[in-house]
Amino acid sequence: MGQIEWAMWANEQALASGLILITGGIVATAGQFAQWYFGAYSIAAGVFICLLEYPRGKRKKGSTMERCGQKYMTAVVKLFGPLTRNYYVRAILHLLLAVPAGFLLATILGTACLAIASAIYLLAAIRGEQWTPIEPQPKERPQVGGTIKQPPSNPPPRPPAEARKKPSEEEEGAVGGPQVNPIPVTDEVV
């Protein structure tokens, strides 16, 4: 079995926790909770986390499905270089962003999810993973002359390959000549 790439799990977990933080922050701010400013902080932190985590990293093996519109955010994340590429930095950043949101009941679920994402990023960093952007690969165009094959000689429907053996010369003579009707036919006009 192959190795688990923990960064992919951490990315999904962090993106979901950012959305949960935004939702909890909206509830706390709109509901005019006693400490509503933690709700406003949770909205800002959730938006920042979603923008940071939206671009998926490239997997070491296999293919990676790019998110819709990811290439625009990938360029922004690439600008920060080692700050966004290193998973140790992301683990610490997510843990620090989660702490203030933990003081409000409406955002405590987002805090717990973000702490779990931070732990998964720490595991990914210990395993030596790092974020690499998904680069568009140049498409190879097939050469026109190399792809054209000889057209089939007999029309469809074609028999299976075993039945398509070439007939011998004796069979060709029998097949191509006139056939004899075993029942005598007479033409009587009444």
Backbone as CSV, one residue per row, in Angstrom:
resi,resn,N_x,N_y,N_z,CA_x,CA_y,CA_z,C_x,C_y,C_z
1,MET,0.830,-1.188,0.000,0.000,0.000,0.000,0.868,1.242,0.000
2,GLY,0.341,2.315,-0.562,1.085,3.563,-0.629,1.005,4.350,0.661
3,GLN,1.837,5.357,0.733,1.855,6.243,1.894,0.662,7.200,1.829
4,ILE,0.128,7.530,2.987,-0.967,8.507,3.053,-0.358,9.898,2.966
5,GLU,-0.924,10.733,2.112,-0.492,12.126,2.020,-1.400,12.934,2.954
6,TRP,-0.881,13.242,4.126,-1.667,13.886,5.169,-2.037,15.318,4.823
7,ALA,-1.252,15.957,3.985,-1.526,17.357,3.655,-2.861,17.525,2.929
8,MET,-3.245,16.534,2.134,-4.531,16.625,1.438,-5.687,16.612,2.447
9,TRP,-5.576,15.768,3.476,-6.601,15.714,4.512,-6.615,17.015,5.310
10,ALA,-5.443,17.517,5.631,-5.360,18.756,6.399,-5.952,19.926,5.615
11,ASN,-5.724,19.937,4.312,-6.257,21.004,3.466,-7.778,21.006,3.492
12,GLU,-8.375,19.847,3.334,-9.845,19.764,3.351,-10.397,20.139,4.727
13,GLN,-9.727,19.669,5.777,-10.168,19.959,7.141,-10.068,21.459,7.439
14,ALA,-8.969,22.079,7.023,-8.781,23.510,7.285,-9.779,24.353,6.489
15,LEU,-10.050,23.952,5.252,-11.022,24.698,4.440,-12.411,24.608,5.069
16,ALA,-12.786,23.421,5.503,-14.099,23.259,6.153,-14.154,24.042,7.465
17,SER,-13.057,24.029,8.228,-13.071,24.764,9.498,-13.127,26.270,9.266
18,GLY,-12.534,26.759,8.185,-12.656,28.179,7.848,-14.099,28.555,7.568
19,LEU,-14.804,27.691,6.835,-16.219,27.958,6.557,-17.054,27.885,7.832
20,ILE,-16.713,26.960,8.720,-17.433,26.850,9.995,-17.164,28.079,10.862
21,LEU,-15.941,28.582,10.855,-15.625,29.804,11.604,-16.422,30.993,11.072
22,ILE,-16.509,31.099,9.754,-17.277,32.204,9.163,-18.738,32.108,9.603
23,THR,-19.300,30.912,9.534,-20.706,30.731,9.916,-20.931,31.058,11.390
24,GLY,-20.061,30.549,12.258,-20.188,30.848,13.686,-20.004,32.318,13.982
25,GLY,-19.092,32.960,13.262,-18.886,34.399,13.446,-20.086,35.214,13.024
26,ILE,-20.738,34.800,11.944,-21.945,35.507,11.499,-23.054,35.357,12.538
27,VAL,-23.192,34.152,13.083,-24.218,33.923,14.104,-23.949,34.790,15.339
28,ALA,-22.672,34.827,15.762,-22.332,35.586,16.965,-22.491,37.087,16.761
29,THR,-22.109,37.570,15.595,-22.198,39.006,15.332,-23.641,39.434,15.101
30,ALA,-24.368,38.675,14.292,-25.756,39.037,14.001,-26.647,38.846,15.232
31,GLY,-26.294,37.873,16.070,-27.081,37.631,17.277,-26.731,38.571,18.413
32,GLN,-25.770,39.446,18.191,-25.323,40.433,19.177,-24.986,39.768,20.516
33,PHE,-24.111,38.743,20.405,-23.659,38.059,21.620,-22.879,39.045,22.479
34,ALA,-22.681,38.679,23.736,-21.991,39.578,24.682,-20.568,39.879,24.199
35,GLN,-19.875,38.899,23.690,-18.524,39.113,23.152,-18.555,38.993,21.623
36,TRP,-19.345,39.819,20.980,-19.547,39.752,19.536,-18.267,40.010,18.760
37,TYR,-17.310,40.729,19.339,-16.063,41.038,18.631,-15.257,39.767,18.339
38,PHE,-15.423,38.701,19.136,-14.805,37.424,18.787,-15.473,36.832,17.539
39,GLY,-16.752,37.126,17.369,-17.460,36.703,16.152,-16.932,37.423,14.931
40,ALA,-16.695,38.735,15.076,-16.123,39.497,13.955,-14.723,38.993,13.628
41,TYR,-13.943,38.678,14.680,-12.612,38.108,14.456,-12.715,36.767,13.727
42,SER,-13.698,35.953,14.112,-13.862,34.637,13.487,-14.212,34.760,12.010
43,ILE,-14.990,35.769,11.660,-15.310,35.983,10.234,-14.034,36.316,9.468
44,ALA,-13.235,37.245,10.015,-11.992,37.633,9.328,-11.009,36.461,9.254
45,ALA,-10.856,35.726,10.360,-9.938,34.580,10.361,-10.425,33.495,9.411
46,GLY,-11.734,33.255,9.364,-12.292,32.241,8.471,-12.076,32.580,7.007
47,VAL,-12.254,33.857,6.668,-12.016,34.279,5.280,-10.539,34.105,4.923
48,PHE,-9.651,34.494,5.833,-8.215,34.329,5.588,-7.849,32.854,5.408
49,ILE,-8.387,31.989,6.254,-8.093,30.556,6.162,-8.636,29.982,4.857
50,CYS,-9.834,30.384,4.473,-10.408,29.881,3.211,-9.576,30.321,2.015
51,LEU,-9.091,31.560,2.023,-8.260,32.028,0.919,-6.913,31.313,0.891
52,LEU,-6.363,31.024,2.053,-5.086,30.318,2.125,-5.225,28.858,1.717
53,GLU,-6.312,28.227,2.114,-6.472,26.794,1.900,-7.199,26.436,0.608
54,TYR,-7.741,27.410,-0.112,-8.498,27.067,-1.320,-7.651,26.363,-2.374
55,PRO,-6.447,26.840,-2.670,-5.665,26.099,-3.665,-5.129,24.791,-3.086
56,ARG,-5.421,23.711,-3.771,-4.902,22.403,-3.355,-3.440,22.296,-3.737
57,GLY,-2.704,21.532,-2.961,-1.322,21.247,-3.294,-1.243,20.046,-4.216
58,LYS,-0.156,19.965,-4.960,0.033,18.855,-5.887,0.453,17.620,-5.105
59,ARG,-0.109,16.480,-5.462,0.255,15.229,-4.816,1.583,14.734,-5.358
60,LYS,2.281,13.934,-4.549,3.558,13.382,-4.995,3.353,12.360,-6.096
61,LYS,2.352,11.495,-5.916,2.051,10.466,-6.916,0.614,10.639,-7.366
62,GLY,0.352,10.293,-8.597,-1.005,10.370,-9.107,-1.369,11.772,-9.565
63,SER,-2.631,11.943,-9.843,-3.102,13.244,-10.324,-3.885,13.948,-9.225
64,THR,-3.956,15.251,-9.331,-4.667,16.066,-8.359,-5.736,16.866,-9.089
65,MET,-6.970,16.780,-8.611,-8.042,17.570,-9.192,-7.923,19.007,-8.698
66,GLU,-7.815,19.916,-9.627,-7.706,21.329,-9.274,-9.096,21.873,-8.983
67,ARG,-9.206,22.696,-7.960,-10.499,23.316,-7.660,-10.813,24.379,-8.703
68,CYS,-12.093,24.670,-8.846,-12.530,25.660,-9.821,-11.957,27.037,-9.454
69,GLY,-11.256,27.664,-10.375,-10.675,28.981,-10.146,-9.457,28.976,-9.247
70,GLN,-8.878,27.819,-9.023,-7.745,27.707,-8.114,-6.503,28.420,-8.623
71,LYS,-6.351,28.501,-9.929,-5.105,29.057,-10.469,-4.895,30.518,-10.063
72,TYR,-5.972,31.253,-9.827,-5.817,32.654,-9.423,-5.309,32.761,-7.986
73,MET,-5.843,31.912,-7.116,-5.393,31.927,-5.727,-4.019,31.284,-5.577
74,THR,-3.687,30.352,-6.448,-2.370,29.712,-6.394,-1.273,30.749,-6.598
75,ALA,-1.497,31.678,-7.513,-0.502,32.727,-7.758,-0.288,33.585,-6.511
76,VAL,-1.359,33.860,-5.782,-1.242,34.675,-4.567,-0.514,33.896,-3.473
77,VAL,-0.865,32.626,-3.309,-0.239,31.805,-2.265,1.246,31.590,-2.576
78,LYS,1.585,31.469,-3.866,2.989,31.289,-4.247,3.835,32.507,-3.909
79,LEU,3.228,33.689,-3.874,3.977,34.918,-3.586,4.591,34.908,-2.185
80,PHE,3.926,34.264,-1.234,4.419,34.258,0.134,5.527,33.236,0.360
81,GLY,5.814,32.417,-0.639,6.947,31.497,-0.603,6.936,30.522,0.545
82,PRO,8.022,30.495,1.347,8.139,29.478,2.399,7.115,29.632,3.525
83,LEU,6.531,30.799,3.664,5.516,30.971,4.706,4.269,30.135,4.428
84,THR,3.928,29.961,3.180,2.750,29.162,2.846,3.120,27.757,2.389
85,ARG,4.344,27.558,1.983,4.767,26.260,1.474,5.087,25.280,2.603
86,ASN,5.575,25.782,3.702,6.015,24.952,4.813,4.819,24.593,5.697
87,TYR,4.634,23.307,5.967,3.486,22.874,6.756,3.692,23.087,8.253
88,TYR,4.909,23.234,8.711,5.129,23.611,10.114,4.545,25.004,10.368
89,VAL,4.787,25.909,9.427,4.272,27.280,9.559,2.747,27.272,9.533
90,ARG,2.175,26.480,8.641,0.712,26.416,8.570,0.120,25.836,9.844
91,ALA,0.751,24.817,10.406,0.237,24.205,11.632,0.219,25.224,12.771
92,ILE,1.301,25.959,12.923,1.367,26.971,13.990,0.388,28.110,13.717
93,LEU,0.305,28.544,12.446,-0.612,29.629,12.080,-2.053,29.251,12.385
94,HIS,-2.455,28.055,12.010,-3.843,27.636,12.251,-4.129,27.498,13.745
95,LEU,-3.152,27.022,14.489,-3.356,26.894,15.929,-3.500,28.273,16.579
96,LEU,-2.677,29.228,16.147,-2.771,30.584,16.703,-4.068,31.277,16.296
97,LEU,-4.528,31.037,15.067,-5.789,31.642,14.624,-6.987,31.040,15.349
98,ALA,-6.846,29.806,15.815,-7.971,29.139,16.467,-8.196,29.609,17.898
99,VAL,-7.156,30.072,18.570,-7.257,30.389,19.998,-8.296,31.478,20.307
100,PRO,-8.267,32.664,19.672,-9.253,33.691,20.039,-10.701,33.281,19.765
101,ALA,-10.917,32.462,18.743,-12.287,32.046,18.421,-12.820,31.046,19.440
102,GLY,-11.963,30.488,20.265,-12.398,29.520,21.260,-13.095,30.126,22.458
103,PHE,-13.129,31.433,22.565,-13.756,32.086,23.713,-15.244,32.350,23.520
104,LEU,-15.796,31.921,22.418,-17.203,32.182,22.126,-17.868,30.866,21.738
105,LEU,-19.046,30.621,22.262,-19.730,29.352,22.029,-20.076,29.149,20.548
106,ALA,-20.431,30.205,19.855,-20.839,30.076,18.451,-19.675,29.678,17.546
107,THR,-18.456,29.953,17.963,-17.298,29.655,17.114,-16.432,28.534,17.659
108,ILE,-16.874,27.869,18.720,-16.045,26.823,19.334,-15.894,25.611,18.413
109,LEU,-16.903,25.305,17.594,-16.796,24.176,16.665,-15.736,24.455,15.599
110,GLY,-15.718,25.673,15.076,-14.682,26.043,14.116,-13.295,25.993,14.731
111,THR,-13.202,26.367,16.013,-11.918,26.297,16.720,-11.439,24.859,16.831
112,ALA,-12.337,23.953,17.204,-11.961,22.539,17.341,-11.534,21.953,15.990
113,CYS,-12.277,22.278,14.934,-11.924,21.767,13.602,-10.584,22.325,13.143
114,LEU,-10.329,23.584,13.432,-9.062,24.198,13.033,-7.894,23.622,13.834
115,ALA,-8.116,23.284,15.098,-7.070,22.642,15.898,-6.754,21.251,15.350
116,ILE,-7.773,20.525,14.893,-7.550,19.212,14.275,-6.773,19.372,12.980
117,ALA,-7.128,20.367,12.169,-6.389,20.618,10.921,-4.941,20.971,11.224
118,SER,-4.716,21.722,12.283,-3.359,22.076,12.682,-2.563,20.830,13.054
119,ALA,-3.188,19.908,13.774,-2.506,18.660,14.146,-2.180,17.818,12.914
120,ILE,-3.095,17.784,11.944,-2.841,17.013,10.719,-1.720,17.662,9.913
121,TYR,-1.682,18.994,9.861,-0.586,19.679,9.169,0.743,19.410,9.864
122,LEU,0.742,19.345,11.180,1.971,19.033,11.909,2.443,17.622,11.560
123,LEU,1.518,16.684,11.473,1.868,15.320,11.071,2.427,15.295,9.648
124,ALA,1.810,16.057,8.750,2.301,16.123,7.366,3.704,16.726,7.315
125,ALA,3.950,17.734,8.141,5.277,18.369,8.167,6.328,17.406,8.719
126,ILE,5.958,16.639,9.744,6.897,15.662,10.302,7.235,14.591,9.264
127,ARG,6.272,14.231,8.434,6.498,13.229,7.384,7.247,13.793,6.177
128,GLY,7.569,15.076,6.204,8.377,15.667,5.128,7.590,16.195,3.940
129,GLU,6.305,16.373,4.077,5.504,16.906,2.971,5.608,18.424,2.944
130,GLN,5.420,18.976,1.757,5.358,20.432,1.632,4.457,20.783,0.468
131,TRP,3.913,22.001,0.496,2.951,22.426,-0.513,3.674,22.771,-1.799
132,THR,3.218,22.180,-2.891,3.718,22.534,-4.222,2.504,22.858,-5.084
133,PRO,2.580,23.912,-5.866,1.409,24.301,-6.662,1.160,23.331,-7.814
134,ILE,-0.086,23.260,-8.229,-0.452,22.460,-9.401,-0.184,23.319,-10.621
135,GLU,0.802,22.936,-11.396,1.163,23.683,-12.601,0.428,23.084,-13.796
136,PRO,-0.085,23.922,-14.694,-0.717,23.370,-15.899,0.344,22.735,-16.799
137,GLN,0.081,21.509,-17.208,1.036,20.806,-18.057,0.741,21.117,-19.517
138,PRO,1.799,21.294,-20.311,1.558,21.545,-21.736,0.932,20.325,-22.391
139,LYS,-0.058,20.573,-23.195,-0.756,19.475,-23.864,0.001,19.081,-25.129
140,GLU,0.269,17.798,-25.250,0.945,17.303,-26.444,-0.100,17.020,-27.510
141,ARG,0.103,17.628,-28.664,-0.812,17.397,-29.769,-0.334,16.194,-30.560
142,PRO,-1.208,15.240,-30.828,-0.779,14.096,-31.621,-0.526,14.511,-33.066
143,GLN,0.489,13.905,-33.666,0.791,14.218,-35.056,-0.261,13.570,-35.937
144,VAL,-0.701,14.342,-36.935,-1.801,13.892,-37.769,-1.424,12.646,-38.554
145,GLY,-0.250,12.603,-39.110,0.152,11.463,-39.936,0.352,10.196,-39.136
146,GLY,0.737,10.307,-37.883,1.023,9.138,-37.079,-0.212,8.457,-36.516
147,THR,-1.343,9.170,-36.466,-2.530,8.579,-35.856,-3.454,7.917,-36.873
148,ILE,-3.303,8.202,-38.132,-4.188,7.624,-39.142,-3.737,6.203,-39.429
149,LYS,-4.678,5.272,-39.345,-4.386,3.871,-39.610,-5.084,3.459,-40.895
150,GLN,-4.771,2.266,-41.337,-5.388,1.739,-42.556,-6.867,1.477,-42.290
151,PRO,-7.757,1.920,-43.185,-9.185,1.669,-42.963,-9.496,0.180,-43.122
152,PRO,-10.575,-0.295,-42.512,-10.915,-1.717,-42.634,-11.295,-2.068,-44.069
153,SER,-11.000,-3.326,-44.453,-11.257,-3.741,-45.834,-12.676,-4.255,-46.029
154,ASN,-13.300,-4.831,-45.008,-14.678,-5.296,-45.188,-15.627,-4.444,-44.353
155,PRO,-16.848,-4.226,-44.863,-17.781,-3.334,-44.162,-18.344,-3.981,-42.899
156,PRO,-18.878,-3.170,-42.003,-19.489,-3.727,-40.793,-20.797,-4.422,-41.129
157,PRO,-21.323,-5.277,-40.377,-20.764,-5.830,-39.150,-19.667,-6.840,-39.460
158,ARG,-18.603,-6.778,-38.690,-17.462,-7.656,-38.918,-17.524,-8.828,-37.958
159,PRO,-17.170,-10.010,-38.435,-17.124,-11.165,-37.525,-15.930,-11.031,-36.580
160,PRO,-15.904,-11.794,-35.499,-14.750,-11.753,-34.595,-13.457,-12.125,-35.314
161,ALA,-12.329,-11.811,-34.708,-11.026,-12.015,-35.340,-10.789,-13.478,-35.699
162,GLU,-11.274,-14.436,-34.877,-11.042,-15.848,-35.176,-11.789,-16.265,-36.436
163,ALA,-12.957,-15.699,-36.670,-13.774,-16.084,-37.825,-13.324,-15.387,-39.095
164,ARG,-12.406,-14.436,-38.982,-11.973,-13.671,-40.159,-10.775,-14.290,-40.862
165,LYS,-10.565,-15.585,-40.720,-9.436,-16.229,-41.384,-9.668,-16.221,-42.883
166,LYS,-8.577,-16.111,-43.618,-8.702,-16.092,-45.076,-9.090,-17.490,-45.566
167,PRO,-10.077,-17.579,-46.443,-10.486,-18.904,-46.956,-9.412,-19.470,-47.892
168,SER,-9.342,-20.783,-47.921,-8.364,-21.437,-48.822,-8.882,-21.377,-50.255
169,GLU,-8.067,-21.798,-51.192,-8.432,-21.694,-52.621,-9.610,-22.586,-52.964
170,GLU,-9.721,-23.775,-52.359,-10.842,-24.678,-52.648,-12.151,-24.052,-52.187
171,GLU,-12.111,-23.434,-51.020,-13.334,-22.827,-50.497,-13.742,-21.624,-51.347
172,GLU,-12.748,-20.889,-51.863,-13.074,-19.731,-52.703,-13.807,-20.159,-53.961
173,GLY,-13.382,-21.261,-54.548,-14.039,-21.763,-55.765,-15.463,-22.179,-55.481
174,ALA,-15.686,-22.808,-54.348,-17.023,-23.272,-54.001,-17.923,-22.098,-53.653
175,VAL,-17.378,-21.147,-52.993,-18.188,-20.006,-52.580,-18.526,-19.126,-53.773
176,GLY,-17.552,-18.951,-54.680,-17.767,-18.021,-55.782,-18.588,-18.603,-56.929
177,GLY,-18.723,-19.938,-57.087,-19.423,-20.549,-58.227,-20.911,-20.643,-57.989
178,PRO,-21.638,-21.169,-58.994,-23.090,-21.301,-58.859,-23.440,-22.400,-57.855
179,GLN,-24.547,-22.243,-57.218,-25.000,-23.228,-56.253,-26.076,-24.101,-56.889
180,VAL,-26.116,-25.347,-56.449,-27.092,-26.297,-56.987,-28.183,-26.466,-55.951
181,ASN,-29.443,-26.376,-56.410,-30.582,-26.548,-55.522,-30.880,-28.036,-55.417
182,PRO,-30.907,-28.610,-54.192,-31.155,-30.048,-54.072,-32.608,-30.452,-54.373
183,ILE,-33.541,-29.538,-54.343,-34.938,-29.841,-54.618,-35.202,-29.417,-56.069
184,PRO,-35.717,-30.358,-56.862,-35.987,-29.991,-58.255,-37.142,-28.989,-58.343
185,VAL,-36.984,-28.009,-59.164,-37.987,-26.964,-59.345,-38.487,-27.045,-60.782
186,THR,-39.795,-27.117,-60.910,-40.377,-27.124,-62.257,-41.278,-25.918,-62.381
187,ASP,-41.344,-25.439,-63.570,-42.137,-24.246,-63.840,-43.338,-24.655,-64.652
188,GLU,-44.441,-24.868,-63.968,-45.644,-25.263,-64.688,-46.641,-24.122,-64.626
189,VAL,-47.063,-23.708,-65.754,-48.038,-22.634,-65.817,-49.411,-23.286,-66.021
190,VAL,-50.345,-22.982,-65.246,-51.647,-23.601,-65.348,-52.591,-22.777,-66.151
